[in-house]
Amino acid sequence: MKQTITFGLHLPLIRFNREAAHSREQILSFAKKAEYLGYDSLSVNDHIVFRNTSWLDAITTLSAVAAITSKIKVGTSILNIVVRNPVVCAKALTGIDILSSGRLFAGVGPGSYKGDYDVCGIGFEDRWKRFDEALQILNLLWEQENENDELDYNGHCYKFKKVVVAPRPFQKPHPPILIGSWGSSDASLRRVAKYGDGWMASAYNITPDKFKEKCKTLLAYRKDMGKDTTTFDKSLVSMLGYIDNNKEKTHKMAKDVLSPVLGRPADELQDLLLFGSIDECTKKIKAFLEAGVNSIHFWPVNNYIEQVEIFSKEIICAFK
């Protein structure tokens, strides 16, 4: 059977290197272009604060994009349901699912930036136990059969009694829940297997060989739990990059634009991500496809419209 892959885009929520100010036109024209070019999805990444960058709010932006598109899937990649509160997130995501007529996918995680926790008054060291409970709550709220049911939850971090959270999502039983994880531990993979409808791996924290290895372990856990493995989504998100046949230009983008934001060496980022020529980037994607990835979310770091046009015309066509 021929392997298939879908392609999504990250919305340009972050201003790399304090470039031109955010604007309605920038975001909405990007979304319209993505839908016109036939991309499969648009997604938002989430930070309350992140070092010295300017970052548009994820939920607000996704709502605006859902309103001006009609076919393309929209989602989070990922949404920090710990600092934002799982009940609040379930409510907001349900609203987007309804208003988009069922086009939402919910990528969720605890995030990895301590600053988000500090400004929200939540202990960073508690993120994993909070995230486990947040996942339980999200599933509880979305899997209820009757939207008028009163729900109870008695956890260590979250507690509520006789709560009614309505309405229900448009999709039944609920939008797909995709869990963001670097896959660096067995505990994280078991969490994804237990609570998720899919895995969102971070492109700048994994190689094709590691993805293949972790994916094999993850699917084995799913099988042991009696859960479906055939429809389980395996996505690669935060695939940042800049595609150009000029080697000096792509290196400069990695070095001057992305490296300062992530605090990682430019050469390392250039090797892992889509910095390079059309042929080089196509080969990188093929390696991940062979490793088991079935969805890649591209995130250009500059010249956004031009880059999504190049990616569509020169790279996606190689996989059709």
N, C-alpha and C positions, 0 to 999 in steps of 0.2 A: 504494500500500500504506500502511495506517495505521501510523504510528509507535507503538511500544510502549516502555514504560519500567517498570523495576522499582524498588522502594523498600526500602532497608535502613536499619538504625539502628546508630549507634555505641553500644557499651556505655559507661555512665558511669564510666569508670576514673579520671577526674580529679576531684579535689575543687576546684571553682572557689571562690575566695575563702574557702578553709578552712571550707567548709560542714560539715554533719554527717558524722561519721566513716564510712568505708567499712564495709559489713557484708555478710554472706552474703545476708541477706534483700533488701537493696537491689538487688544484682546479679541474683539468681535471680528475684525477682519481676518485674524489668524484662524479663528474657529470656522468662519465661512469658507476660507480657502481650503482648510483640511477636509471639510465635508464635500466641497466641489471636486477635490482631487481623489476622493474615494477612500480616504483613510478609514480604518475601522473604529477608532476611538480617540477621544480627547480626555486627558486626565489632569488632575491638579495635585501638586505636592503641598505639604502642610508644615508650616512653622509659625509660631506666634512671634518669635524673634529668632534671628540667625546671624550671629556675628555682627558685621557692620553692613549687612545687605538690606535692600528695600524689597519687601515681599508682600504681594497682594494676598488678601485673605482667601483661603481655598474654597470654603463653602459659598461665600458671596459670589466669587468669580464663576464657579461651576453653575450656580443658579442662573446667572446672566447668559452663559453659553448655552445651557439647556433651552432657554427661552427663544434663542434665535437660530437654532438648528432643528432638524426634524428627523434625520435618519441615523446619524453617527451616534455611537454609544458614548456616554459620558460617565466619568467616575473619579475616584480618588486613588492616589498612588504614592504615598498612603495618607490617611487621615489619622491624626493622633487622638484616639478615642479615650485616652487616659486623661490628658490635660484638658480636653474639651468636655469630658463626662460622657459615659456611654448612653445614658438616657437622652440627653440633649442631642447627641450625634444620631441616634436612631430616629428621633423626631425630624431632624433636618434632612437626613438622607431619604427618609420616607417621602418628605415633601418634594424633593427633587425627582424621585422615582415617579411620583404621580404626575408632576408637571411636565416630565419628559415622556410621558406615556410608556414607561417601562424600559427606558434605555440606560438605567443606572447600573454600575458595578461598584461595590464598596470595598476598596482596598484599605485595610486598617492595620495599625501597628502602634507600638508605644513610643516610637521615635528614638533617636539616639543622641539628642542634643540637650545637655543639662540646662541650658539657658531657658528653654521652653518651660521646664518644670519650676525653675527658680521664680520666674515672673508670675506663675500661676499658684505659687505657694504649696507645691506638692513635692514630696521627697523623691529625688531622682533614684535613690536606692530602692524605692518601693515600686518602681515601674512595672516589674515583671509580675508580681503578685496582683497588682492592680489591673494589669492587662489581662491576666487569666480571668479575673472576675468580670472585666468589661466585655470580654468575648462571650462569657456565659450570659450576661445580661442582654447583649445584642441578639443572640440566638433566642433567648427566652421571649423577648418582645416581638421578634419577627416570626416566631413559629407558633404563636397562639392561634387557635382555631377561630375564636370569636373576638372581634375587636373590643367588645364590651366586657371581656373577662377582667376580673381584678387579679393583679399579679403581685406575688410576694418574692422578695429576695433578701436573704440573710447571710451576707458575706462578711469577711473581715474588714474590707474597705468600703463596701457599698451596702446599704440596707434600705429597704422600703417595703411598705405593706399596703395592700389593697389599692394598687396603682392601676389606672386605666390609661393606656397609651394608644390613642387612636388618631387618625385612621390607620388602616393597614397599608402596606406598600402596594403599588400597582401590580408588580410581578408576584406570582404565586409559586411557592410559598413566600419567597422574598427575593430581593436582588442577590446575586452571587456575592459571597463574602470571601475576599482574597486577602490572605494574611502576609504582610511584609515581614521578611526575615532574612538575615544574612546567611542562615543555615549553618552557623558556626558551632552549634551544639545539638546533641540528640534531643535535649529538652525542647529546643525551639522547633525542631522538625516534628516532634510528637504533637506539639501544640498546633502546628499548621495542619497536620493530618487529622487531628481530633475535631477542630472547630471550623476549618476552612473548606471552601469549595474550590480553592486554588491557592497557589503560592506565588508571591511577588518577590523575586530575588533582585538584589541591588547589583546593577551592572558594574559599578566601580568597586565592588567587593567580592567578585567571583569570576572564575575563569570557566571556559567550556568544560574542561576536565572535572573541575570541582562541582560544577552544576550537574553533570551527569552522575557523579558519585552521590551527591546529596539527594538528587531526584530518585535514584534507585532506592535509597534508604527510606525516603518519604513515602513512596508508593508501597513499599513493603509494610510500613506502619499502617497505612490506610487499609491494606488487605487484611492485616491481623485484626483490625478494628471492625471488619465487616463492612467497610465503606467502599463506595464506587471508586474505581481508578481510571476508568475509560474516559470519563468526561471531566476529570480533574484538570483544572487550568494551571499551566506552568508558564508564568510570565517573567520577562526580564524588563525591569523598569529602571528609570534614571540612566538610560543609555544616552549620555550626553555626547556631544561631538560637534565637529565642523568638517564638512566634506569638501575637499578641494584638491585638485591634482598638483597644486603648488605646495611642496613639502614644507618650505619655510613658513608659509602662511598658516598651515594647520598647526605647526609646532608653536607658533606665536600665540595662536588662540588658546592652546592648552596651557602654555606658560603664563601668559599675561591675563587671561580672562578666567579660566577655571581653577587653576592651581591655587591662586590666592584665596578663593572662596572656600575650597574644600581643605586647604592646608595639606595638600598631597603633592609629591613631586610630579612635575609635568611629564617626564618620560614614562612614569608609571601609568598616569592617566591616559597618555597617548596610546600605550600598548593595550590597555583594557577596553577603551571606549572607541567611538567612531570618529577619531581624528585621523585623517589620511585621504588618500585618493579613492576614487570610486571603486577601483578593483580591490584595494586593501579593505575597505569597509564592507564590501560584498563578501569577501572571504571570512571576515570576522563574524558576520551574521550567519553564514553557512555553517561555521563551526558550532555556533550555539544551536542552530536548527538540528544538526546531527547529534547534539548532546541532549535533545529532548525539549527545547524551548518551543512553545507554540504561539507566543505573542511577544513582540518587542515594541517598547515605547521609546521613541526617539525624542531627544531633547536638544535642539540646536542652541548653541551658546551665543550666537550672533547672526545678524542678517536673516531673521527668522523665516520670512516668506520665501526668500530665495532658497534657503536651505531645504524647506519642506518640498519645494518644487523639484529641486535636484534629487532629493531622496525618492520622491515619487516616480520621477521620470527615469532615473538612472539605476536605482537599486531595487525598488519594489518589483519592477518589471522582470528582474532576474529570477523572481520566485513565483511568478504566475504560470 
